[in-house]
Amino acid sequence: MGANPKLFLRRLFRLAALLVLLDYAAEASEFNPYKVLGVSRHSSQAEIKKAYKQLAREWHPDKNKDPGAEDMFIKITKSYEILSNEERRANYDRFGQTDENQHHGQAPQGFRHFHDSFYFDQSFFHFTQSTRDFTDSKHLLRYEHYMKEVVPDSFKRPYLIKITSEWCFTCIHIEPIWKETVQELEAVGVGIGVVDIGYEKRLANHLGAHRTPSILGLINGKVTFFHYAISREHLRQFVESLLPQRLVEKVTDDNYLQFLNSWREENKPSVLLFDTVPTVPLLYKLTSFAYRDFVRFGYVDQGLTETTSILQQFNINTYAPTMLLFKENTEKPADVIQFRGMKKQIIDEFVSNNRFLLVPRLVNQKVFDELCPVKQFHRRRKYCVLLITGEDEAFVSVNDAFFDFASSNTKEVLRFAYVYQRQQQPLCDTLLKNEDMSPPQVIILERRSAAGKVLYRTVTGGWNGSDEDKHRLHEQLELLQRDPSFLTYDAMLPELNNEFASMFLIQWANVAYDYLSQMYFDLLHSNWREMMPIVSLIFSALFILFGTVIIQAFSDSGEEKPPKQKAKESPKTAESSPNAENTTSFFSSRPPKKNFVEVTELTDVTYTSNLVRLRPGHINVVLVLTEASKQVLLKKFAKEVYSFSGSHTLHYSFLNVDKHIQWMDTLLELAPDARPLDDEEVEGTSSCKQDYTGYVLALNGHKKYFCLFRPVFTGEEPDCSRSSDEDGGAARVRSRSSSRQRASTLQIHHKLDRLSLWMERLMEGTLPRHHVPAWPDLHSITPQK
């Protein structure tokens, strides 16, 4: 009986604690700091601060006499305190906790039962929600948020997404690298996301990720998986590989005028970044991707001799990166910034404020929407002064006069633009239907709805570009700002034609490619578990039915063809010239068919994939040849490297020195220890120095070093060999020059006689390595000394 009052009090205490918990939970569910400030969950601190200042100014009790202003002001202040603190913001995003409900909703350190004799500490098991890294908690993704915000945002910036789970112990090992990479990439504008496969199975299946840890990239709504070793450099290179290739154009003295003068055709301002690094910074590439529809971007490497004139032209300071923005005037930049440490916020503000020409052409609906936004408030009116003109030479003076007028009227409330009647016929017919007019005409309009409704009025008297026309237009614009009812006509504008749209065939090909890519992705990633039994059955049947027959057919053809080939070659050998003996030995030593070793040409197209972005641990063996020696050296090269072609880490290419001789010169200049130091280099002629025929390079693109094989001569003329050190340097030069004059196919063929021994040393790792700071461009550009 004595225990009953204690039991009753204990139950009463539990009931009171439950009521308090429910009360705080209800209050927490009603209070949402994001909704109070009117921002999204992925808004930056600058956006949150801006929203807070506006709302605080509006709801301050001293200025707002509304009865609920004080309560609203307290909520605004409280919301800003939560969201401005990264740790409290992440805590709210993860658990919905604020300061008031944190101690009641969920204890951060552990859970103490009502019985003091029993204490349960969750940290004992090391897998609680509170142990998640703060970086991951801040970037957690949900399916709805991913579809509504992340995918559309991927058309402006790439995303790096990690797939993880609380039970993934392998994920712990990559956490330090992931955290450092996130800090580096997020600062330059890369979107970061984390998907917990245990809580977001639907999103993980949508992305095609079925194991942890996995890392993938998202750009333009398309997912690409990361398949290399996880390191900061590899992740950075992966993000760069997601971006389109020709976002930034390399600008030199030869093409900078062409780059700047293309504003009329491209209908975009031009931005030039001057810096001393040979490669385009990632921050600049990301900015060019975000504003690719509005601005053209170029990069000037100040370390090249080919950029001296442009540096002097614009008086560039080489001690800090400089950005110049050009509009219609290509001789003087419209805006300039210079800074030592590039910041994303500064560059974004610089480009965003200058993303339109002074008088741009309306080429599509997107430009029209950005340039002439729909009216929202009385104080945010934007009037568009539109010139309807033509493309003929007769309209040049009229267009120039309109540009001069716009240059002298730079009010924020006015936006000037022009349109070609032939390109935008539906728009021009709608605006000119009330009056029988023909171009050129100036129309003042104000957009009232996104559906196309506008108020407009045509400037009386037309537009011929005279001083009288300018004065009349100025008076009507002044009248409009005093009396908005000056616009007397209304109309529903059709959607503008996209003047830069691709042809129908190209559009159809792009759509077909996207559709096939999506099918391939769904087949191999999203539904691979369901498809594996069917795929396994199909391949098993194909192997059983056709495998043995195909192997037997190849083996029979390989055994029958050599005797026939010898039979055909025997009469040719018998009827040969007096050098029949040498010719016979040449054909007998011919390598197998050309298709037994895959050798590709190193060109501008294949240079990046075969060298610059070659996978770690892979080496590209490159034969240097001329157009005249191509056939002979390729056959000999294939024979010498045939025994090494089974290695998956070796790739084979050839470089035509007739086209890219300066690349060889630049490469040897970057590695002085690779140049020969004997008398031949001192006393030889310039032609001897530039004769790279028969050189072989083993290029390691990832570690930026190469091994060099110099050709040798054997057989008929041993004194021409590089291995002979008995003769003097001058005699060797004379002998070599005479041997070149009467060089036969046999001598060129023997340049690679010792290549197989060199390849063995390459596989053993005993060859000297010549390191370079960076791979030279395959174009004829020599770095400044």
C-alpha positions in Angstrom: 0.0 0.0 0.0 2.9 2.3 0.7 4.2 1.9 -2.8 1.0 3.0 -4.5 1.4 6.8 -3.9 4.9 6.6 -5.4 3.7 4.8 -8.4 0.9 7.3 -8.9 3.4 10.3 -8.6 5.7 8.6 -11.1 3.0 8.1 -13.7 1.8 11.7 -13.1 5.3 13.0 -13.7 5.6 11.0 -16.9 2.3 12.3 -18.2 3.4 15.9 -17.4 6.7 15.4 -19.3 4.8 13.9 -22.2 2.4 17.0 -22.4 5.4 19.4 -22.3 7.1 17.4 -25.1 4.0 17.5 -27.2 3.6 21.2 -26.6 7.1 22.0 -27.7 6.8 19.7 -30.7 3.6 21.5 -31.8 5.3 24.8 -31.4 8.4 23.6 -33.4 6.2 22.3 -36.2 4.5 25.6 -36.5 7.7 27.7 -36.4 9.7 27.4 -39.7 12.6 29.9 -39.9 12.9 29.4 -43.7 9.2 30.4 -44.2 9.5 33.3 -41.8 12.4 34.8 -43.8 11.0 33.7 -47.2 14.2 31.8 -48.3 14.8 28.2 -49.4 16.8 25.6 -47.5 19.8 26.0 -49.8 20.0 29.8 -49.7 23.4 31.3 -49.0 24.2 33.4 -46.0 24.2 36.5 -48.1 20.6 35.8 -49.3 19.5 35.1 -45.7 21.1 38.3 -44.4 19.5 40.3 -47.2 16.0 38.9 -46.5 16.4 39.5 -42.8 17.3 43.2 -43.3 14.3 43.8 -45.6 11.9 42.1 -43.2 13.3 43.7 -40.1 13.1 47.1 -41.7 9.5 46.4 -42.7 8.2 44.9 -39.3 10.2 46.9 -36.9 7.7 48.0 -34.1 8.9 51.6 -34.3 7.9 51.8 -38.0 5.1 49.3 -38.3 2.0 50.1 -36.3 0.4 46.7 -36.9 -0.7 45.0 -33.6 1.2 41.8 -34.6 4.4 43.7 -35.7 6.2 43.0 -32.4 5.5 39.3 -32.5 6.5 39.1 -36.2 9.7 41.0 -35.5 10.6 38.6 -32.7 10.0 35.6 -35.1 12.2 37.3 -37.8 15.0 37.9 -35.3 14.8 34.4 -33.9 14.8 32.9 -37.5 17.9 34.9 -38.4 19.7 33.8 -35.2 19.1 30.1 -36.2 19.9 30.3 -39.9 22.9 32.6 -39.5 24.6 30.1 -37.3 25.8 27.1 -39.4 25.7 24.6 -36.6 22.2 25.6 -35.4 21.0 25.7 -39.0 22.3 22.2 -39.6 20.7 21.0 -36.4 17.3 22.4 -37.5 17.6 20.9 -41.0 18.4 17.5 -39.6 16.2 17.2 -36.5 13.9 20.3 -36.7 15.4 21.5 -33.4 15.6 25.0 -32.1 17.0 26.3 -28.8 13.6 25.9 -27.1 12.9 22.3 -28.1 16.4 20.9 -28.2 16.6 19.9 -24.6 13.0 18.5 -24.6 12.8 16.9 -28.0 16.1 15.0 -28.2 19.0 15.0 -25.9 22.2 15.5 -27.8 24.5 13.6 -25.6 22.4 10.6 -24.6 19.1 9.6 -23.2 18.6 9.3 -19.4 15.7 7.2 -18.4 13.3 8.3 -15.7 14.8 5.7 -13.4 18.1 7.2 -12.2 19.5 3.7 -11.9 19.5 3.1 -15.7 21.6 5.3 -18.0 21.7 4.6 -21.8 24.4 6.5 -23.7 23.9 6.3 -27.5 27.4 7.3 -28.2 28.5 3.9 -26.9 27.5 2.3 -30.2 29.2 5.0 -32.5 26.4 5.1 -35.1 23.9 7.6 -33.7 22.5 10.4 -35.8 24.3 13.0 -33.6 27.7 11.6 -34.7 27.2 12.5 -38.4 29.8 15.0 -39.7 28.6 18.5 -39.8 29.6 18.8 -43.5 27.3 15.9 -44.4 24.4 17.2 -42.3 24.4 20.6 -44.0 24.2 19.0 -47.5 21.7 16.2 -47.0 19.3 15.8 -49.9 15.7 14.7 -50.1 14.0 13.4 -53.1 11.5 16.3 -53.5 14.2 18.9 -52.9 16.5 17.2 -55.4 13.9 17.1 -58.2 12.5 20.7 -57.6 15.7 22.6 -56.8 18.9 20.7 -57.4 18.1 19.4 -60.9 17.1 22.9 -62.2 20.1 24.4 -60.5 22.4 21.9 -62.2 21.9 23.8 -65.4 23.8 26.7 -63.8 26.5 24.9 -61.8 27.7 21.2 -61.4 27.0 19.2 -58.3 29.2 16.7 -56.5 27.1 14.2 -54.6 28.2 11.5 -52.2 26.2 8.4 -51.5 26.7 7.2 -47.9 24.9 5.5 -45.0 25.3 5.3 -41.2 26.3 1.6 -41.5 29.1 2.3 -44.1 32.4 1.9 -42.2 34.3 2.3 -45.5 32.9 5.8 -45.7 34.9 6.8 -42.6 38.2 6.5 -44.5 37.2 9.0 -47.2 35.7 11.5 -44.8 38.9 13.7 -44.4 39.4 13.9 -48.2 35.7 14.6 -48.8 35.6 17.3 -46.2 38.7 19.1 -47.6 37.4 18.7 -51.2 34.0 20.1 -50.2 35.6 23.2 -48.6 37.6 23.8 -51.7 34.9 23.2 -54.3 32.0 24.8 -52.5 34.0 28.1 -52.2 34.3 28.3 -56.0 30.6 27.6 -56.6 30.3 23.8 -57.0 27.1 22.4 -55.5 27.5 19.7 -52.8 25.0 17.0 -51.9 24.9 14.0 -49.6 22.4 11.2 -49.9 21.9 8.8 -47.0 20.9 5.6 -48.7 19.3 4.3 -45.5 16.8 7.2 -45.3 16.5 8.2 -49.1 16.3 4.9 -50.8 14.0 6.4 -53.5 16.5 9.1 -54.4 19.4 6.6 -54.4 17.5 4.3 -56.8 16.7 7.3 -59.0 20.4 8.2 -59.2 21.3 4.6 -59.9 23.5 4.3 -56.8 23.2 0.9 -55.1 26.4 0.8 -53.0 28.2 3.0 -50.5 30.4 4.9 -50.7 29.7 6.2 -54.2 30.4 9.6 -55.7 28.7 11.1 -58.7 28.4 14.3 -60.6 25.3 16.1 -61.8 25.3 18.7 -64.6 22.4 19.8 -66.9 20.2 17.2 -65.2 22.6 14.3 -66.2 24.3 12.0 -63.7 27.9 10.8 -64.2 29.6 8.4 -61.8 33.2 8.8 -60.4 35.3 5.7 -61.0 38.8 6.7 -59.9 40.7 6.6 -56.6 39.3 9.2 -54.2 41.7 12.1 -53.8 41.3 15.9 -53.9 43.0 16.2 -57.2 40.9 13.4 -58.8 37.7 14.9 -57.5 38.7 18.3 -58.8 39.5 16.9 -62.2 36.2 15.0 -62.2 34.3 18.2 -61.7 36.2 19.9 -64.4 35.5 17.0 -66.8 31.8 17.5 -66.2 31.9 21.0 -67.8 31.6 21.5 -71.5 35.0 21.7 -73.3 34.8 25.1 -75.1 33.4 27.3 -72.4 36.5 29.5 -72.3 38.4 30.5 -75.5 42.1 30.9 -75.4 42.9 34.4 -76.6 46.2 35.6 -78.0 47.5 38.5 -80.1 46.3 36.8 -83.2 42.7 36.3 -82.3 41.8 38.9 -79.7 40.3 41.4 -82.2 38.2 38.6 -83.7 37.0 37.6 -80.2 36.0 41.1 -79.2 34.4 42.0 -82.6 32.0 39.1 -82.5 29.6 40.8 -80.1 27.3 41.7 -83.0 26.9 38.1 -84.2 26.9 36.5 -80.7 24.8 39.3 -79.2 26.8 39.0 -76.0 29.4 41.1 -74.0 32.9 39.7 -73.9 34.9 39.1 -70.7 38.7 38.6 -70.7 40.6 37.2 -67.7 44.3 37.9 -67.6 46.4 35.6 -65.3 49.8 34.1 -65.2 48.8 30.4 -64.8 48.8 28.3 -68.0 45.5 26.6 -67.3 42.1 28.3 -66.9 41.1 28.5 -63.2 38.2 26.3 -62.2 36.4 29.4 -60.7 36.5 31.1 -64.0 35.2 28.0 -65.8 32.3 27.7 -63.4 31.4 31.4 -63.9 31.5 30.9 -67.7 29.1 27.9 -67.3 26.7 29.8 -65.2 26.5 32.8 -67.6 27.2 31.0 -70.9 23.8 32.2 -72.3 24.6 35.9 -71.8 28.4 36.4 -71.9 31.4 35.1 -73.9 34.5 34.3 -71.9 38.1 34.4 -73.0 41.4 33.7 -71.2 44.7 35.4 -71.7 47.9 33.6 -70.4 50.3 36.4 -69.5 53.2 33.9 -69.5 53.1 33.5 -73.3 55.1 35.5 -75.8 52.0 35.5 -78.0 50.1 37.8 -75.6 52.5 40.7 -75.3 50.6 43.0 -77.6 47.3 42.6 -75.9 48.9 43.2 -72.5 50.4 46.5 -73.8 47.1 47.4 -75.6 45.1 47.4 -72.3 47.9 48.2 -69.9 47.5 45.1 -67.8 49.1 44.8 -64.4 50.8 41.4 -64.3 51.0 41.2 -60.5 47.3 40.4 -60.0 44.5 38.7 -62.1 42.5 41.2 -64.1 39.1 41.0 -65.7 38.0 43.3 -68.5 34.4 43.4 -69.8 33.7 44.7 -73.3 30.4 45.7 -74.8 29.9 47.5 -78.1 33.1 49.5 -77.8 36.0 47.0 -78.3 38.7 49.6 -77.8 37.8 50.5 -74.2 36.4 48.1 -71.6 33.0 48.9 -70.1 34.1 47.6 -66.7 37.3 46.4 -65.0 38.1 44.6 -61.8 41.5 43.5 -60.4 42.1 41.4 -57.4 44.8 39.1 -55.9 42.5 36.4 -54.5 39.6 35.5 -56.8 36.3 35.4 -54.9 33.1 33.9 -56.4 30.9 36.6 -55.0 33.0 39.4 -56.6 33.1 37.7 -60.0 29.4 36.8 -60.0 28.4 40.4 -59.2 30.8 41.7 -61.8 29.4 39.5 -64.6 25.8 39.7 -63.5 25.7 43.5 -63.6 27.1 43.5 -67.1 25.5 40.5 -68.7 23.8 42.5 -71.4 25.0 44.8 -74.1 24.2 48.5 -73.9 21.6 47.9 -76.7 21.2 44.1 -77.1 19.2 42.4 -79.8 16.1 40.4 -78.8 17.1 36.9 -80.2 14.9 34.7 -78.0 12.3 34.8 -75.3 14.8 34.2 -72.5 16.7 37.4 -73.4 13.4 39.3 -73.5 12.3 38.0 -70.1 15.6 39.0 -68.5 16.0 42.3 -70.2 12.3 43.5 -69.8 11.0 41.8 -66.7 7.3 41.7 -65.8 6.1 44.6 -63.6 5.7 43.6 -60.0 5.6 46.8 -58.0 5.1 50.4 -58.9 8.6 51.3 -57.8 10.1 48.5 -59.9 8.8 49.6 -63.3 11.0 48.8 -66.3 10.2 50.4 -69.6 11.7 48.8 -72.8 12.5 51.1 -75.6 12.5 48.8 -78.7 13.8 49.7 -82.1 12.2 47.7 -85.0 14.8 47.8 -87.8 16.3 45.7 -90.6 19.6 44.0 -91.4 20.4 45.9 -94.6 23.1 48.5 -95.0 20.4 51.2 -95.3 19.6 50.7 -91.6 23.2 51.1 -90.3 23.0 54.8 -89.7 19.6 54.5 -88.1 20.9 51.8 -85.7 24.0 53.8 -84.8 21.9 56.9 -84.0 19.7 54.7 -81.7 22.8 53.4 -80.0 24.1 56.9 -79.4 20.8 57.9 -77.9 20.9 54.9 -75.6 24.5 55.7 -74.5 23.4 59.1 -73.3 20.3 57.8 -71.4 21.5 55.3 -68.8 18.6 55.5 -66.4 17.9 52.2 -64.5 14.2 52.4 -65.3 14.9 52.3 -69.1 16.1 49.3 -71.1 17.1 49.7 -74.8 17.0 46.9 -77.3 16.4 46.4 -81.0 14.9 43.6 -83.1 15.2 42.6 -86.8 11.8 42.5 -88.4 12.6 39.6 -90.7 13.8 37.5 -87.7 10.9 38.3 -85.4 8.0 38.9 -87.8 5.2 37.8 -85.4 6.3 40.2 -82.7 6.7 43.1 -85.1 3.3 42.5 -86.7 1.6 42.5 -83.3 3.2 45.8 -82.3 2.6 47.6 -85.6 -0.9 46.3 -86.4 -2.7 49.4 -85.0 -0.9 51.8 -87.3 0.2 51.3 -90.8 4.0 51.7 -90.3 7.1 50.2 -91.6 10.6 50.0 -90.0 12.4 51.7 -88.6 10.1 52.4 -85.7 10.7 53.0 -82.0 8.2 51.5 -79.5 8.0 52.0 -75.8 6.4 49.1 -73.9 5.9 47.8 -70.4 5.3 44.1 -69.7 2.3 43.4 -67.4 2.2 39.6 -67.3 4.4 36.6 -68.0 1.7 35.4 -70.5 2.7 38.2 -72.9 0.4 41.1 -72.1 2.1 44.5 -72.6 1.2 48.2 -72.7 2.9 50.0 -75.4 3.0 53.1 -77.6 4.8 53.9 -80.9 6.9 57.1 -80.9 5.2 59.5 -83.2 7.1 60.6 -86.4 9.0 57.4 -86.8 12.8 57.1 -86.3 15.4 58.3 -88.8 18.1 59.0 -86.3 18.0 62.8 -86.7 18.4 65.3 -83.8 14.7 66.1 -84.1 13.9 62.4 -83.6 16.2 62.1 -80.6 14.6 65.2 -79.0 11.1 63.9 -79.6 11.9 60.5 -78.1 13.5 62.2 -75.0 10.4 64.3 -74.4 8.1 61.3 -74.6 10.2 59.3 -72.2 10.2 62.1 -69.7 6.4 62.3 -70.1 6.1 58.6 -69.5 8.0 58.7 -66.2 5.6 61.4 -65.0 2.4 59.8 -66.3 2.4 56.0 -66.7 -0.9 56.2 -68.5 1.0 57.6 -71.5 1.0 54.0 -72.8 -2.4 53.7 -74.5 -2.3 50.4 -76.4 -2.3 46.9 -75.1 -1.5 43.6 -76.8 -0.6 39.9 -76.2 2.8 39.3 -77.6 3.7 36.0 -79.1 6.7 34.1 -78.0 9.9 35.2 -79.7 11.7 33.0 -82.2 15.0 31.6 -81.1 17.4 32.9 -83.7 20.2 30.7 -82.4 18.2 27.5 -82.5 19.7 24.5 -84.3 18.3 23.0 -87.4 15.5 20.5 -87.1 17.8 17.6 -88.0 20.4 18.6 -85.3 17.6 19.0 -82.8 16.2 15.6 -83.6 19.7 14.1 -83.3 20.2 15.7 -79.9 16.8 14.5 -78.7 17.6 11.0 -79.9 20.9 11.0 -78.2 19.5 12.1 -74.9 16.8 9.5 -75.2 19.2 6.6 -75.9 21.5 7.9 -73.1 18.6 7.8 -70.7 17.7 4.3 -71.8 21.3 3.1 -71.4 21.4 4.7 -67.9 18.1 3.2 -66.8 19.2 -0.2 -68.1 22.7 -0.4 -66.6 22.1 1.6 -63.4 18.5 2.1 -62.3 17.2 -1.4 -63.1 20.4 -3.4 -63.4 19.4 -5.9 -60.6 16.2 -6.8 -62.5 18.0 -7.1 -65.8 21.0 -9.1 -64.7 19.3 -12.6 -65.0 18.1 -11.8 -68.5 21.4 -10.4 -69.6 23.3 -13.4 -68.1 21.0 -15.8 -69.9 21.4 -14.1 -73.3 25.2 -13.9 -73.0 25.4 -17.6 -71.9 23.3 -18.7 -74.9 25.4 -16.6 -77.3 28.6 -18.0 -75.9 27.5 -21.6 -76.2 26.1 -21.2 -79.7 28.7 -19.0 -81.4 31.8 -19.0 -79.2 33.4 -22.2 -80.3 32.5 -21.7 -84.0 34.1 -18.2 -84.0 37.3 -19.3 -82.3 37.7 -22.2 -84.7 37.1 -20.0 -87.7 39.8 -17.6 -86.6 42.3 -20.4 -85.8 41.7 -22.0 -89.2 42.2 -18.7 -91.1 45.4 -18.0 -89.1 46.9 -21.4 -90.1 46.0 -21.3 -93.8 47.0 -17.7 -94.7 50.8 -17.7 -94.0 51.6 -20.5 -96.6 49.6 -18.6 -99.3 51.3 -15.4 -98.5 54.8 -17.0 -98.8 53.8 -18.6 -102.0 52.8 -15.2 -103.5 55.9 -13.5 -102.2 58.5 -16.0 -103.5 58.3 -15.1 -107.2 58.7 -11.4 -106.3 61.8 -12.2 -104.4 63.3 -14.1 -107.2 62.6 -11.3 -109.7 64.0 -8.5 -107.6 67.0 -6.2 -108.3 70.6 -6.9 -107.4 69.8 -6.0 -103.8 67.6 -9.1 -103.7 69.3 -10.4 -100.6 68.6 -7.3 -98.6 65.1 -7.1 -99.8 64.4 -10.7 -98.9 65.6 -10.1 -95.3 63.4 -7.0 -95.1 60.2 -8.8 -96.1 61.1 -11.8 -93.9 61.4 -9.5 -90.9 58.1 -7.7 -91.6 55.8 -7.5 -88.6 52.5 -9.3 -88.6 49.4 -7.6 -90.0 48.8 -4.0 -89.2 45.8 -4.6 -87.0 47.7 -6.6 -84.3 48.8 -3.4 -82.5 46.5 -0.4 -82.3 48.4 2.8 -83.0 46.5 6.1 -83.1 47.7 9.5 -84.3 48.4 12.2 -81.6 46.4 15.2 -82.9 44.6 18.2 -81.4 41.5 16.0 -81.0 43.2 13.1 -79.2 45.8 15.0 -77.3 43.8 15.6 -74.2 42.4 12.1 -73.8 45.7 10.3 -74.8 48.0 12.4 -72.7 46.7 15.3 -70.5 43.9 13.3 -68.9 45.5 9.9 -69.2 44.5 7.7 -66.3 47.0 7.3 -63.4 49.4 4.4 -64.0 49.0 4.5 -67.7 51.7 5.4 -70.2 51.4 6.4 -73.9 54.3 5.3 -76.1 54.6 7.8 -78.9 56.6 7.4 -82.1 57.9 10.5 -83.8 57.9 10.3 -87.6 57.6 12.3 -90.7 55.1 12.0 -93.6 57.8 10.4 -95.8 58.9 7.8 -93.2 55.4 7.1 -91.8 54.7 3.7 -93.5 58.2 2.3 -92.8 58.5 3.4 -89.2 55.0 2.3 -88.3 55.6 -1.3 -89.4 58.9 -1.4 -87.6 57.4 0.2 -84.5 54.5 -2.3 -84.4 57.0 -5.2 -84.6 59.2 -3.9 -81.8 56.3 -3.3 -79.4 54.2 -6.3 -80.3 55.4 -8.4 -77.3 54.4 -5.6 -74.9 50.9 -5.0 -76.4 49.3 -7.3 -73.9 49.7 -4.7 -71.1 46.6 -2.8 -70.4 48.6 0.2 -69.1 50.4 0.9 -72.3 49.0 2.8 -75.2 50.6 3.5 -78.6 50.4 6.6 -80.7 52.5 8.4 -83.3 53.2 12.1 -83.8 53.8 13.7 -87.2 56.7 16.0 -86.6 56.0 17.8 -89.9 52.9 19.2 -88.3 54.0 19.6 -84.7 57.8 20.1 -84.6 57.5 23.0 -82.2 55.8 20.7 -79.7 58.9 18.6 -79.6 61.1 21.7 -79.2 59.0 23.0 -76.4 58.9 19.7 -74.6 62.7 19.4 -74.7 63.0 23.0 -73.5 60.9 22.2 -70.5 63.2 19.3 -69.6 66.7 20.4 -70.3 68.2 17.2 -69.0 66.6 15.3 -71.9 68.6 17.2 -74.5 71.8 15.5 -75.7 75.0 17.1 -74.4 77.6 15.6 -76.8 79.5 17.4 -79.5 76.8 16.7 -82.0 74.5 19.2 -80.5 77.1 21.9 -80.4 78.6 21.5 -83.8 75.6 20.2 -85.7 73.5 22.3 -88.0 70.1 23.5 -87.3 68.6 20.8 -89.5 70.3 18.1 -87.3 68.9 19.6 -84.2 65.3 19.5 -85.5 65.5 15.9 -87.0 63.3 14.0 -84.5 62.5 11.1 -86.9 62.6 7.8 -85.0 62.4 9.3 -81.5 60.1 7.4 -79.1 58.6 9.1 -76.0 57.0 7.2 -73.1 54.6 9.9 -71.7 53.1 9.6 -68.2 50.3 12.2 -68.4 49.3 12.0 -64.8 52.8 12.4 -63.1 54.0 14.7 -65.9 57.3 12.9 -66.9 58.6 11.2 -70.0 61.3 8.7 -71.0 63.2 9.3 -74.3 64.5 6.8 -76.9 66.9 8.2 -79.5 67.1 6.4 -82.8 70.2 4.4 -83.7 71.7 3.2 -87.0 72.9 -0.4 -87.5 73.8 -2.6 -90.4 75.4 -0.9 -93.4 76.6 2.4 -91.8 77.8 1.8 -88.2 79.7 5.1 -88.1 76.3 6.9 -88.2 75.2 5.3 -85.0 74.8 7.3 -81.9 76.3 4.5 -79.9 79.7 4.9 -81.6 82.0 7.2 -79.7 85.3 6.4 -81.5 85.0 9.1 -84.2 85.3 12.8 -83.7 82.2 15.1 -83.4 82.9 16.9 -86.7 83.4 13.7 -88.7 80.2 12.3 -87.2 78.2 15.3 -88.3 79.6 15.1 -91.8 78.9 11.4 -92.0 75.4 11.9 -90.6 74.5 14.7 -93.1 75.8 12.6 -96.0 73.9 9.6 -94.8 70.7 11.6 -94.7 71.2 12.7 -98.3 71.4 9.1 -99.4 69.2 7.6 -96.7 67.3 4.5 -97.9 64.3 2.8 -96.7 66.5 0.2 -95.0 68.4 2.9 -93.0 65.1 4.5 -91.8 63.8 1.0 -90.9 66.8 0.3 -88.7 66.4 3.5 -86.6 64.2 1.4 -84.2 66.4 -1.7 -84.0 67.0 -1.3 -80.2 63.5 -0.2 -79.3 62.5 -3.6 -77.8 65.5 -3.4 -75.3 64.4 0.1 -74.4 60.8 -1.1 -73.9 62.1 -3.8 -71.5 63.9 -1.2 -69.4 60.7 0.9 -69.5 58.7 -2.0 -68.0 61.4 -2.5 -65.4 61.3 1.2 -64.4 65.1 1.7 -64.9 64.9 4.4 -67.6 65.7 8.0 -66.6 62.6 10.1 -66.1 62.5 13.7 -67.3 59.9 15.7 -65.5 58.0 18.8 -66.9 55.9 21.4 -65.0 53.1 21.0 -67.5 52.4 19.5 -70.8 52.8 22.0 -73.7 49.9 22.7 -75.9 49.9 20.8 -79.2 49.4 24.2 -81.0 52.5 26.1 -82.0 52.8 28.1 -78.8 56.1 28.5 -77.0 56.1 29.6 -73.3 57.9 32.8 -72.5 61.2 32.4 -71.0 
